[in-house]
């Protein structure tokens, strides 16, 4: 059996990069871990990462080449875009600068596609986290917690429509609907902050319901390249949904990642929050799932 070439994981923040690295290793892949300086989680030290700053693009590609890397995964949160002064580093950065400047102008999807293009022009193949770690991909149907009732399914449908609308504008990947009303859409602040905002709306009476009600929906953007910035939920998502008194969380099956699935399912059962995997063309009129 021919051994596969090493795969590189370019790691931003959060614990998702570590989950992807472990999955690749479990499949017998050698992994070259590149930790983005100032972004990557300290826990990646277990994988002997090469830590590189934004101004070390030349060193990045020489490291990948010297290790025989062909496939690259870009995964993890990047809290802020590099400014132009931070990428004026080694010679390899400087001669690629025109491409880099083009990459940092535009929306999130524009940025990520341009960044992927830089890697591809170096002869590398950008692959998605879902391809390397298929066990993280959301499955269809009811996953955990209580089953969604008819009201929750109706809110689910409405929130999906909202996500589609903001996604086409490259704004966000999430929305919350409560009582047949969209009460929040995700912007640059991210899902957790949006859920905190919903909890605040509950607290000040701007969103009212008897008991838990409403659904958070997370979907990929209609035009999204799934190799890049695939939406993710995890235990904190479930906890914050509960804090916002939502009935459940709906994720797009096959197009959203679920981190720490066992813990997510445990929390769903403990907090009484459902997790459901939907499709965009799903019939939500047929009653309980």
C-alpha positions as CSV (number, residue, x, y, z in Angstrom):
1,X,0.0,0.0,0.0
2,X,1.4,3.4,-1.0
3,X,1.7,5.8,1.9
4,X,-0.1,9.1,1.4
5,X,1.9,12.3,1.4
6,X,1.8,14.4,4.5
7,X,-1.0,16.8,5.0
8,X,-0.6,20.3,6.4
9,X,-3.1,21.9,8.8
10,X,-2.8,25.6,8.8
11,X,-4.3,26.3,12.3
12,X,-6.1,29.3,13.5
13,X,-7.9,29.6,16.9
14,X,-10.2,27.3,18.7
15,X,-10.0,23.5,19.3
16,X,-11.3,22.5,15.8
17,X,-7.8,22.3,14.3
18,X,-6.8,19.8,17.0
19,X,-9.8,17.6,16.2
20,X,-8.9,17.7,12.5
21,X,-5.3,16.8,13.2
22,X,-6.2,13.9,15.3
23,X,-8.7,12.6,12.7
24,X,-6.0,12.7,10.0
25,X,-3.5,10.9,12.3
26,X,-6.1,8.2,13.0
27,X,-6.3,7.6,9.3
28,X,-2.5,7.1,9.2
29,X,-1.7,10.5,7.7
30,X,1.5,12.3,8.7
31,X,0.5,15.9,9.7
32,X,2.6,19.0,9.4
33,X,1.0,21.5,11.8
34,X,1.4,25.2,11.1
35,X,0.2,27.4,14.0
36,X,-0.7,31.0,13.0
37,X,1.1,33.1,15.5
38,X,-1.2,35.0,17.8
39,X,-4.2,33.0,16.7
40,X,-3.6,29.2,17.2
41,X,-4.6,27.6,20.5
42,X,-1.8,26.7,22.9
43,X,-3.1,23.1,23.0
44,X,-1.6,22.5,19.5
45,X,1.8,22.3,21.2
46,X,1.1,18.6,21.5
47,X,1.5,18.3,17.7
48,X,5.0,20.0,17.6
49,X,3.7,22.9,15.4
50,X,5.7,25.3,13.3
51,X,4.6,28.7,14.5
52,X,4.6,31.3,11.7
53,X,3.4,34.9,11.6
54,X,1.7,36.7,8.8
55,X,5.0,38.0,7.5
56,X,6.5,34.6,7.0
57,X,4.7,33.4,3.8
58,X,8.0,32.4,2.2
59,X,9.0,30.3,5.2
60,X,5.5,28.7,5.2
61,X,5.8,27.4,1.6
62,X,9.4,26.3,2.1
63,X,8.3,24.3,5.1
64,X,5.5,22.7,3.2
65,X,7.7,21.8,0.3
66,X,10.5,20.4,2.5
67,X,8.0,18.1,4.2
68,X,6.6,16.8,0.9
69,X,3.1,18.3,1.6
70,X,0.5,18.1,-1.2
71,X,-2.8,18.6,0.7
72,X,-3.5,21.6,2.9
73,X,-6.4,22.2,5.4
74,X,-7.2,25.8,6.4
75,X,-9.0,25.6,9.7
76,X,-9.7,27.6,12.9
77,X,-10.7,31.1,13.8
78,X,-8.8,34.1,12.7
79,X,-9.8,37.0,14.9
80,X,-8.5,39.8,12.7
81,X,-7.2,40.3,9.2
82,X,-3.4,41.0,8.8
83,X,-2.7,44.6,8.2
84,X,-0.3,45.4,5.3
85,X,2.7,46.1,7.6
86,X,2.4,42.7,9.3
87,X,2.9,40.8,6.0
88,X,6.0,42.7,5.0
89,X,8.4,40.0,6.2
90,X,10.6,37.5,4.4
91,X,11.5,37.6,0.7
92,X,8.9,35.0,-0.1
93,X,6.2,37.3,1.3
94,X,7.4,40.3,-0.6
95,X,7.3,38.8,-4.1
96,X,3.9,37.3,-3.4
97,X,2.6,40.6,-2.0
98,X,0.4,41.6,-5.0
99,X,-1.6,38.4,-4.6
100,X,-1.7,38.8,-0.8
101,X,-3.0,42.4,-1.1
102,X,-5.8,41.2,-3.4
103,X,-6.7,38.5,-0.9
104,X,-7.2,40.8,2.0
105,X,-9.7,43.1,0.2
106,X,-13.3,42.0,0.1
107,X,-15.7,40.0,2.1
108,X,-15.0,36.8,4.1
109,X,-15.7,34.4,1.2
110,X,-13.7,36.6,-1.2
111,X,-10.8,36.6,1.2
112,X,-10.8,32.8,1.8
113,X,-11.1,31.9,-1.9
114,X,-8.2,34.2,-2.7
115,X,-6.1,32.7,0.0
116,X,-6.9,29.2,-1.3
117,X,-5.8,30.4,-4.7
118,X,-2.4,31.5,-3.3
119,X,-1.9,27.9,-2.1
120,X,-3.1,26.4,-5.3
121,X,-0.7,28.5,-7.4
122,X,2.1,26.9,-5.3
123,X,1.0,23.5,-6.6
124,X,-0.9,22.6,-3.4
125,X,-4.4,21.1,-3.0
126,X,-6.7,22.8,-0.5
127,X,-9.0,20.3,1.1
128,X,-11.9,20.8,3.5
129,X,-12.0,19.8,7.2
130,X,-15.1,17.7,6.3
131,X,-13.0,15.6,3.9
132,X,-10.2,14.9,6.4
133,X,-12.5,14.5,9.4
134,X,-15.9,13.2,8.1
135,X,-16.9,12.2,11.6
136,X,-17.3,15.9,12.5
137,X,-20.0,16.5,9.8
138,X,-23.6,17.0,10.9
139,X,-25.9,14.1,10.2
140,X,-29.5,14.5,9.0
141,X,-32.6,14.3,11.2
142,X,-33.0,14.4,15.0
143,X,-29.7,14.0,16.7
144,X,-30.1,14.7,20.4
145,X,-32.4,16.2,23.0
146,X,-36.2,16.4,22.8
147,X,-37.7,16.2,19.3
148,X,-38.7,19.5,17.7
149,X,-42.4,20.2,17.7
150,X,-44.5,22.0,15.0
151,X,-43.7,25.5,16.3
152,X,-40.0,24.7,16.4
153,X,-40.1,23.4,12.9
154,X,-41.9,26.5,11.7
155,X,-39.2,28.7,13.4
156,X,-36.6,26.5,11.8
157,X,-38.0,27.1,8.3
158,X,-38.1,30.9,8.9
159,X,-34.6,31.1,10.2
160,X,-33.2,29.1,7.2
161,X,-34.8,31.7,4.9
162,X,-33.1,34.4,7.0
163,X,-29.7,32.7,6.8
164,X,-30.1,32.3,3.0
165,X,-30.8,36.0,2.7
166,X,-27.8,37.2,4.8
167,X,-25.5,34.5,3.4
168,X,-26.0,35.7,-0.1
169,X,-24.7,39.1,1.1
170,X,-21.7,37.3,2.7
171,X,-22.8,38.5,6.2
172,X,-23.2,35.5,8.3
173,X,-24.1,31.8,8.7
174,X,-26.7,31.9,11.5
175,X,-30.1,33.3,12.5
176,X,-32.6,32.9,15.4
177,X,-36.3,32.8,15.0
178,X,-38.7,32.8,17.9
179,X,-42.5,32.6,17.6
180,X,-42.6,33.0,13.8
181,X,-40.3,36.1,14.0
182,X,-36.6,36.5,13.1
183,X,-35.1,38.1,16.2
184,X,-31.4,38.0,15.3
185,X,-29.0,37.3,12.4
186,X,-25.3,36.6,12.7
187,X,-22.9,39.3,11.7
188,X,-19.2,39.8,12.2
189,X,-19.6,39.2,15.9
190,X,-20.2,35.4,15.4
191,X,-22.7,32.9,16.7
192,X,-21.9,33.0,20.4
193,X,-22.2,36.8,20.6
194,X,-25.5,36.6,18.6
195,X,-26.9,34.2,21.1
196,X,-25.7,36.4,24.0
197,X,-27.6,39.2,22.3
198,X,-30.8,37.0,22.1
199,X,-30.4,36.3,25.8
200,X,-30.3,40.0,26.4
201,X,-33.4,40.5,24.4
202,X,-35.1,37.9,26.5
203,X,-33.9,39.6,29.7
204,X,-35.2,43.0,28.7
205,X,-38.5,41.8,27.4
206,X,-38.0,42.6,23.8
207,X,-38.5,38.9,23.0
208,X,-41.2,37.2,25.0
209,X,-42.5,33.7,25.2
210,X,-43.8,31.3,27.8
211,X,-40.8,29.2,28.6
212,X,-38.3,28.0,26.0
213,X,-39.1,28.9,22.4
214,X,-37.3,29.5,19.2
215,X,-34.5,27.9,17.2
216,X,-30.9,28.8,16.2
217,X,-30.2,27.8,12.6
218,X,-26.6,27.4,11.3
219,X,-26.1,26.9,7.6
220,X,-23.4,27.3,5.1
221,X,-23.7,30.3,2.8
222,X,-25.4,29.5,-0.5
223,X,-22.2,30.3,-2.5
224,X,-19.8,28.9,0.1
225,X,-16.8,26.9,-0.8
226,X,-17.0,24.1,1.8
227,X,-13.2,23.7,1.9
228,X,-13.1,27.1,3.6
229,X,-14.7,28.3,6.9
230,X,-17.3,25.6,7.2
231,X,-19.8,26.6,9.8
232,X,-19.3,24.9,13.2
233,X,-21.3,24.3,16.4
234,X,-20.0,22.8,19.6
235,X,-20.9,22.5,23.3
236,X,-20.7,26.2,23.9
237,X,-23.3,26.7,21.2
238,X,-25.7,24.4,23.0
239,X,-25.0,26.1,26.3
240,X,-25.6,29.6,24.9
241,X,-28.8,28.4,23.1
242,X,-30.0,27.2,26.4
243,X,-29.0,30.5,28.1
244,X,-31.1,32.3,25.4
245,X,-34.1,30.0,26.3
246,X,-34.2,28.5,22.8
247,X,-35.8,25.1,22.2
248,X,-33.1,23.9,19.9
249,X,-30.3,24.2,17.4
250,X,-30.7,23.3,13.7
251,X,-27.7,22.7,11.5
252,X,-27.5,22.0,7.8
253,X,-26.7,18.3,7.4
254,X,-23.6,17.6,5.5
255,X,-22.5,21.3,5.4
256,X,-21.9,22.1,9.1
257,X,-19.3,20.6,11.5
258,X,-20.2,19.4,15.0
259,X,-17.2,19.6,17.4
260,X,-17.1,17.4,20.4
261,X,-20.2,15.5,19.4
262,X,-20.4,13.4,22.5
263,X,-20.4,16.4,24.8
264,X,-22.9,18.2,22.5
265,X,-25.3,15.3,22.7
266,X,-24.9,15.1,26.5
267,X,-25.6,18.8,26.9
268,X,-28.6,18.6,24.7
269,X,-30.1,15.8,26.8
270,X,-29.1,17.6,30.1
271,X,-30.4,21.1,29.1
272,X,-33.4,20.0,27.1
273,X,-32.2,21.6,23.9
274,X,-32.6,19.6,20.6
275,X,-30.1,19.3,17.9
276,X,-31.5,18.7,14.4
277,X,-29.8,18.2,11.0
278,X,-31.9,19.8,8.2
279,X,-31.7,20.3,4.5
280,X,-32.5,23.5,2.7
281,X,-35.3,21.9,0.7
282,X,-36.8,20.0,3.6
283,X,-40.6,19.8,4.1
284,X,-41.2,21.3,7.5
285,X,-45.0,21.2,7.2
286,X,-45.3,17.5,8.0
287,X,-45.4,17.8,11.8
288,X,-43.1,16.5,14.5
289,X,-39.8,14.8,13.7
